[in-house]
Amino acid sequence: MFKNLLTYLRVIPVITTYYVIEKNVISASNADGVSMEPTIRSGDIVVIDRFTYKYLNRLRKDDIVVAIQPVNP
């Protein structure tokens, strides 16, 4: 019982760190659709830098912006 508790206590910081990084710093997504071809093709993996926009508010010319599709448009 005590060994299982220690395992859970070791996993919690890892999960928390992953969540914070995924939501605030950097994440990955698959491109879906042909609207960005030939720059990004459908199925390409795109790395999203959330930190620069969220905390530094820096958008520059030629940046690609990722928008989340709403559930009920």
Buried (B, 14 or more C-beta within 10 A) or exposed (E): EEEEEEEEEEEEEEEEEEEEEEEEBEBEEEBEEEEEEEEBEEEEEEEBEBEBBEEEEEEEEEEEEEEEEEEEE
